[in-house]
Amino acid sequence: MTASTRAHFDLSGAEGLSLAEGNVSSDDPEGFWMRGAHWSFGDVLLSDLSFSPAMFGPAAVRDGGFENSSTYLSVAFLLEGEFTITDGEAHLRFLEGTAAYLTGHYAIAAANPAPSHVLIVSVTCEELANHGIHPRGTFGGLSYSALLRDPLLPFLQTLLPIIQHNSIPTEPTATILAQLVAGLFIADEGQVSSGRLDERRLRNRAESVISRSFTDRAFTPAVLAHRLGIRIDELKTVFDDTGSGETIAATIESRRLTSAISKLSTPNTDAAPSMVAAATSSGFSGLAALERAVQATYGVSTIRLLTGFRRLNEADYLDQGGVQQFVSRVRGNDGFGT
C-alpha cells in the first residue's frame, strides 16, 4: 500500500523570503520567517504553515502550496492571526477560527498583519463531485456554524501529531479526508439548495445530540433516532442525503475516536489516562473497539499511532527507556495485551 509523503521547510530572513514559493513579499525582509510541512496522501494534500506578516500575490495562492492544476479545491483554516483577502475590488477579512475555500490558481491576493498559522487541505474537484459537491464560485468563506458542527478540523488536529513522526498508509486516510471536506460543504447551508434545508436542519439536530451523547457506551444509531422522534430508516435517509458517505454509526465512532486520541495525546503526567480508560471514557466498549477504529481510520496500530505524540513529553526523547515509559503509560495497568 502506498505510504504518505511529507516535506518540511524552515525559511527565515531575506534569503528565506527569496526562496518562498510564489509571489511573497514583506515589509521586513530580515525579520521574515515561514515554517511548516506539506503532506500528500495520494491525490489529497495537506499543509501546516506558520509565517510572519507578509503579502501574498496571486501567484502564491495555490492549492496547499503545491504545484497543482485548477482541478483542486483547498479549504484553509486560520488557526492563529488574521488575513485580509483582496478579491477584485472586494476586501474580505478573516479572523482566527474562520475558514475559506478556493479552487485552483484563482487570482486573489492576501496579507496577514500579524504572525499567522494556517492549516490547508486540498482535494480534487472530481472527488468532491463524486459526493455531489459543486461549490459556488471559486473563492468564499465557510459559515462558522458549519465549522463548529463539522468534524474535519478536529480530525486534522488529531492527525497532525501522528504524521509529524510517522509515514502512514495513503488509505484509508485519503478517502476519509475527502469525505470530511465534502461533509463540511454539506454542513454549510450556504452551499446547500433550499430543497434540502429541512433534511439539513434534522442532520444538524442529530449532530448536536451526537456531540452531547457519544461518550455514553449505550448510545447507538437507534437511540439517536428515538431521541429525534423519527424511525431509524428515516434517519439513515437523512444521513444518506446530507452526508458525504459516512453512516450514522461511523459518525458516532469518529467522535469517539477523536476524543480518545485527544485524551491519549496529553503530556505524560499522573493524570494521563491509560488506553483502556481513554477508550471507555470516550464511549468505546473497550480497547478492542478502539483498536479497530484506529486501524480502520489510520491504517496503523494504536501503539504506532500514539508514539507520534511522544513530542509532547520531553522525557520520551531522552533514551529508549523514555520510549518504554511512554508505551507503559498508554498501555496502562488494566490488562493490555492479555
FENTA-V867960 format. One record per backbone hydrogen bond with DSSP energy under -0.5 kcal/mol. NH is the residue of the N-H (numbers start at 1). CO is the residue of the C=O. Records with the same first field share a line. If there is no record, write none. Layout:
NH->CO  CO
This chain:
4->168
5->40
7->38
9->36
11->34
13->32
16->12
17->13
18->14
19->15
20->16  17
24->22
25->55
31->28
32->28  29
34->11
35->50
36->9
37->48
38->7
39->46
40->5
41->44
44->41
45->122
46->39
47->120
48->37
49->47  118
50->35
51->116
52->33
54->112
55->25
56->110
57->23  55
60->57
61->57  58
62->60
64->62
65->62
66->63
68->66
72->69
73->123
74->102
75->121
76->74  100
77->75  119
78->76  98
79->77  117
80->117
83->94
84->111
85->83  92
86->109
87->85  90
88->86
89->87
90->87
92->85
94->83
96->81
97->78
98->95
100->76
101->140
102->74
103->138
104->72
106->103  104
108->106
109->86
110->56
111->84
112->54
113->111
116->51
117->80
118->49
119->77
120->47
121->75
122->45
123->73
125->71
128->124
129->125
130->126
131->127  128
132->129
133->128
134->132
137->135
140->101
142->99
147->143
148->144
149->145
150->146
155->151
156->152
157->153
158->154
159->155
160->156
161->157
162->158  159
163->159
164->160
165->161  162
166->162
168->166
170->2
174->170
176->172
177->173
178->174
179->175
180->176
181->177
182->178
183->179
184->180
185->181
186->182
187->183
188->184
189->187
191->188
192->189
196->193
197->194
200->196
201->197
202->198
203->199
204->200
205->201
206->202
207->203
208->204
209->205
210->206
211->207
212->208
213->209
214->210
216->213
217->215
219->216
220->218
224->220
225->221
226->222
227->223
228->224
229->225  226
230->225
235->231
236->232
237->233
238->234
239->235
240->236
241->237
242->238
243->239
251->247
252->248
253->249
254->250
255->251
256->252
257->253
258->254
259->255
260->256
261->257
262->258
263->259
264->260
265->261
266->263
269->267
272->269
275->330
278->274
279->275
280->276
281->277
282->278  279
283->280
284->279
290->286
291->287
292->288
293->289
294->290
295->291
296->292
297->293
298->294
299->294  295
300->294
305->301
306->302
307->303
308->305
309->306
310->307
312->309
313->310
314->312
316->313
317->314
318->315
319->315
322->319
323->319
324->320
325->321
326->322
327->323
328->324
329->325
330->326
331->327
332->328
334->331
338->335
